[in-house]
Amino acid sequence: MKYYIVGIKGVFLSSLALILNDLGFTVAGYDDNIEYRFTEDILKKKNITIYTDENNYMTPGTVVVRSEHVSLEHSEIKKALDMGLRVYEYNEIVARLTKLFDTITVAGCYGKSYVASLLAHTLSSEAPCNYLVGAGEGFASKMSRKFVVETSEFKKHFCDYTMEYAIITNIDINHVDYFHNINDVMEAYEEYAKKATKMVFANGDDEYVRKLNINSSIFYYGINENNEIRATDITYYDRGTSFDVFIEDNYYGHFDLPIYGKDMVRDTLAVIALCYYERMEAKDVQKLIKYYDGCYRVFDDRKIGKTIVVDDYVHHPKQLEKIIASVRQKYPKLKIYIVFEPHSYDWFSVFEDELIRIFKNVDHVYVREINSLYENKDEYNDISSKDLVKKLKNAEMIEDDATVLLKHKGECIIFASKIEMTELKHDLFKKIIK
């Protein structure tokens, strides 16, 4: 069987392509975005072709998959329909895959990629574990029993999946182009949680999670005392975070986490809880977590010359607060400068006030114009990142020239965006090294 994925350079679509390729299918894809994305390198390593112009890949019987942001009017989709080919949305194919394995899904407004990545890493210690992580990470084997899936609540896609376990990291307003209010979001999560046939592991410190009406078996994790599994004696240091874990008031073990911040401890508890439920030995879980080497663009920090550069997928205000707290823990003596790129006009109009509140507390912010891949820019002429800059005393606009960032050598620069700012970031690296 042959698959053709339209929008293949996206982080979720590329992950799906890797999985289908591993399962023995012939896979190629198309993408309008000619700008470099890191997923290109991952796909090329698997010899998965990325087309950017007219091609003759589609033949009778080809399964066509489109990103949720690719319109039915797209030229490649129209060509497929004219050929009589069925066009599937991304979530429809993933839903089929979840039926083939013992599936664990991870949902939430943020923190999903880290939890899914860490969980796949931990479960793979006993036997290969299939996984789909929205960071361009995907693996599958027909011989594997377990399948970890990072989900999306957009259009309630996560409600289409078949799962034994469901994880909820948090709930907040997101995908404002689909959900009208927080009640809409919570209803979607209630529907999602009821799909779990064995257990729901949920962040018990989250006010909206606690309000969910779920009939399924639910196991709360968190730092507060009213959780079934909780972290205590949390210690922060420059190499990570350590903490003790109690499960239903019984001591489970001491954990060293090479990740920074209280929120990351809470996310890690989701993984520990599931491993406990799967009867993994505490000593094995401790070791696996201690040597976890991270997820792409989740607190991805490196030293360029004397400058610390942090690259993160962060885009939600609460994520921004998390990454700032993590940087302050690991680099307490450094000033913090943020390069921020909003990913949606609708999203920006909802969260602008929250962004102002957060950015007031860092040393300086460099803001890029809104980079929306799926909205019609002509319909949003009255919305611009420049409005944010006007309301902040410590902010200015920036494009792809990193010269202005050079005055912050020896400090910490955070690149915060849903989409990689590849040109700007590489320009900074080149100029620092030079």
N, C-alpha and C positions, 0 to 999 in steps of 0.2 A: 504494500500500500504506500502511496506517495502523499505527503503533506506539503502544503504551500501556505505559509504563514504571512499574512499582510500586516505589517507593523512589527516585524520580527526583532528589531533592535531594542524594543521596549524590555524592561527588566523582567516582567512576568512572561511575555511572549518568548523571549530568548530562553528562559528557564524551561518552558514547555517544549521548545524545539530540542533542547538537550535531552530531555526525558524521552521524547518520541524517537530520537536518534538512537539512544541507548537500548530502546526496546526493539530495535531492528528495522524501523521504518525509514524510508528515504525522505529526507527533509530538506527543504529550501525555503527562502522567504523573500519578501519585498519590503522596502522601506523608503518613504519619501524623504526622510531626514538624511541629507547628505553629510551633515556634520558628524564628526567622529563621536562615537559612544563606546565606552569600555566593553560593552557586550559584543562588539565586532570581533575582538581578539578571542573571546571565549568561543564564539561560534566557528571562527576560522580554524581553531585548534581541532575541532570535530569535523572539519571539511564540510561545513554547512554553508552553502552559497547564499549570499545576500545580493539580490538584484535591486538596482535603483532606477532602472529604465525598462523599456519594452523588452519582453522576453517571451519565449515559447515553452516555458517550463510546464504550464498546465496542460494536461492531456486528459482524455476521458477517464474517469475514475479517480482523479486527484481530489483529495479532501482539502478544502480551502478553509482556513481559520483566519478570522479577523480580530484585531484589537477592538475593544469596546469603544474606542475613539475613532475608528475607521468607519466612515459613512458607507452606506449601501450604494451611494453615488460615486464612490471612488472608482477610478478607471479599471483597476485590477479586479475589483469586486464585480463591476458591471460586465467585464469580460468573462468572469467565471459563470455568472448567471446566464449570459448569452450562450455559453457552452453547455448549459444544462447541469452545471455542477452545483451541489449543495454547499452553501456557505454557512459555517458554524461560527458562533462567537466563542471566544477563549474559554469562558466558564463552562460551556457545554462539553468541551473536550476534557477539561479537568474533572468535571462531574463524572464522566465515564471512567476515568482513571481511578477515582476514589472508590468505585465499586469493585475494583480488581484486587484491592489490598486492604489490610487493617489500617484504616486511615485515622490520623490525628490532625485536626485542623487548628490553626492559630488565628484568632481574630482580635481586632482592637483598633483604636484610632491611631496608635503609635506603639512602638516596641515589638511589633510582630516579627520583623526580619531577624532581630537578635534572638528572640525566643525560639523561632523555628530553626534557625541555624544551630544554636546551642543544643537543641533537642535532637536534631539529626546527628550531630556530632556525638552526643552521649549515647543514643540508642544504637549507633553503628558499632559500638564496642563489642557487642555480642554477636551481631550478624549484620551484613550490609543493610542499610536503611535507605529507602527511596526518599527523595525530598524535592520540593519545589519551593524555593525561597526567592522573594521578590527583590533580589540583588544580583540577578543574572546567574543564580546557582540552581542547578537541576541535575538529578541523577536518578537512574532507574535500572533495576534488574528484575527479570521475570522470576528469579529465584528469591527475591526479597519478600518478606511478609509485611513489613511496616512501611507506611507512606506518610511523611510529614508534609503538610501543605500550609503555606502562608496564604491566607484568604484576603478577599476584598469585600467590604460590605456594600460597595457601589452597586446600585440597582438590585440589592439583596442577592448578589451572586452567590454568597457563601451559603445561602439557604438551599442551593441546588445540590450540595455535596452530601455524600454518604460517609458517615464517620462513627467510629467507636468513641473517641474522646474529642472534646472541644475545649479549647483554651480561650479565655477572654482576658486580655491584658488590661483593658480600660475601655471606657465609653465616653465619647465627646462628640460635639458637632463636627462633622466632616462631610465631604462631598455635598457641599451646599447647593450644587446644581441639581441634586436629586432629592435630598431630605429637606423637609420644610422646617423642622424643629427637632428638639431633643427627643420628644415623644415618638416621632417617626423613627428615629434611630433606635430607641429602646425596643420598640415593637419588632424591628428587624432582628435585633439581637435575641429577643425572646423566641422568635421563630427559629433562628439559627441554633440556639442552645438545645431546643427540643429535638433536634436531629441526632444528638449524641446518644448512642445506644448503651454506653457504659457509664460515663462520668463527664461532668463539666468541671474544669478547674478554672476558678475565677478570682480575679483580684478583689479581695474583700475590703481593701482600703478605699476603693473607688465608690463614691456616693451613688453614681448611676447604676453600677453593677449590683450593688446591694438592693436596689429598688426593682430589679428584674423579677418578673413573675414566671418562675421556671418550675415545672413539675419534675424535671429530671433530677437525678442524684447530682449534688453539687458539693464541691470541696473548695473552700475558700483559702487563699493564701495571702500573706501580707506581713506587715510589721506590727499592726495593731493587735491587741490581745484577743480580740474576738474572732480570730482566724484559726482554722484547723491546723494549718502549718504556718509558722511564723519565724522570722529572723530576729535574733536578739544580740546584744553586745556587738553592734556593728562598729568596726574600726576602720578608719580611712587612713591610708598612707600612700606614698608616692609610687608604689608598685601595684596598687589595686585596693581591694576591700576584703576584709575578713568578717565573718559572722558565725554565730551558732544557730542551729536549726532545731526547733521543737515541733513535734507532730503530736497533736492532741495532748499537749503538756508533757510528752515524753521526749527526752533528749535524743536527737537523731545523729548529730555530728557537727564538727567544726569545718567551715569551708573557707578556702582562700580563692578569691575571684580576681583574675587579672583585668578587671573592668572597674570603672570608677562611678561612684555615686549611689545614693540610697535607692533611687528608682531602678537602677540596674540590679541591685540586690533583690528587689521585689520581683522583677521580671525573671530572675534566676530561680526564684522559689517555684514558679510555675513548672519549670523543668524538673526540679527536685521532687515536687509533689507527684508528677506523673511517673518518674522513675521509681519512687517509693511504691506507688500503686501497682507498678509492674514488677515489684518484688526484686528490684536491683539492690545489691549490697551497698550500704552507705559508703564504705571505703572505696568502692569502684566509682561511684558517682563523684565523690570528693576529688579523686585523682583526675577524672575526665574534665571536670569543671576547671580545676587548677591549671590545666595545660591547654585550655581552649585558646585558639589563636585568632579568633575574631571573625566578623562578617564584613564583607566589602562595604565601604562607606557607612559604617556604624562606628563612630569615634575612630576613624582611620587617621591616626596621627603619625607624623614623621618629622625628622629634623633635617632642614635644608639649610646648610651653613650653620648659623647660630639661631635660626628662626624655626619655631615650631608651627607647622601647618597642619590643621585638622580639617579633614574632608568628611562631611556627614550628609546623609539623605534628609536630615531634619528639615521640616517645613511647618509643622504645627506649632503654635506658640508654646504649648506645654513641652514639646520636644526641645524647643530652643532653650527653655529654662533648664532642662535636664542636661543638655550638652554644655551649657555655661557652667553649671554646678560641677560637672565632671572635669572640665578644664581647670577650674579653680582648685579642685582637689589634687590633681596631678601636677599642675604647674602654678602653685600658690603665689610665686613671686613675679609672675609675668602679667603684663597688661594684656587685655583681650580686645582684639579687633575682629569685627565680623563683616564678611562679604555675603550679602543676602540677596537671593533672587526669588521673588514670588512666582508661583506656577499657574495662577489662575486669577482672572479678573473678578469673578464672583467670590472666590475665596478671599481675595485681598480686601474687598469691600466689607466682608463680615469681620475679619480679624485685624483690621488696621489699628484700632484702639489698643488691642492686646499687644501688638508688635511695638507700638510706641512705648507702652509701659515697660516692656522687657528691655528694649534697646536703650532706654534712658540710663540703665544700670551697667552698661559696658563702656569702655573707653572711647570707641568710635565705631561707626557703622558705615559701610560702603554698600549702597543699594543699586541693584540693576533693574532695568525696566522689566515689567511683567513678561514672562516667557510662557505663554499658553500654547500648547500643542493642538488643542481641540476647540477652542472658542474662536468665534469670528471677531477679530480685533476691531473691525469697523463698527461693531455694535457697542463698543466700550470706550468711545473717544473721551468720555468724561472721567475715566478712571486711569490713574497713572501712579507708578512708584514715586514720582516726584512729589506727590502730595504728602507722602510719608516723610521725605527729606525736609520739606518745608516746616513740618511740625516738630522736628528734632533739632536741637542745637549741636548735636554731636554726629551729624550724618551728612553724606554727600553722595552724588551719583557716580557710578563707575561703569566703564564699558570693558573692552578687552585689552586695554593697556595697563599693565600692573605697576608702572613707574611710581605712582603715588603710594603704593604699598611698601616700597623699599625703605621709606623712612621709619618703618616699624620693625626693622631687622633686630633680631634678638628677643622679640616678643612673640605672642601667639596670635596667629591669624586663622580664623575659622571660616571655611567655605560652607555655607549652609544653603542647600537648595535641593529640590526634588530632582532636578535635572543637573547633570554635571556641568560645571563651568570650565570645560576642558581648556579652551584657548587662554583664558585669563590665568588659570592655575599654572599652566605650562609656561606662560610668559613670565610669571613670577619666579618659578623655579630657575628658568634660564638666566634671568637678570640677577638673582641672588648668587648663583654659582659663578657668573661672570664677574 
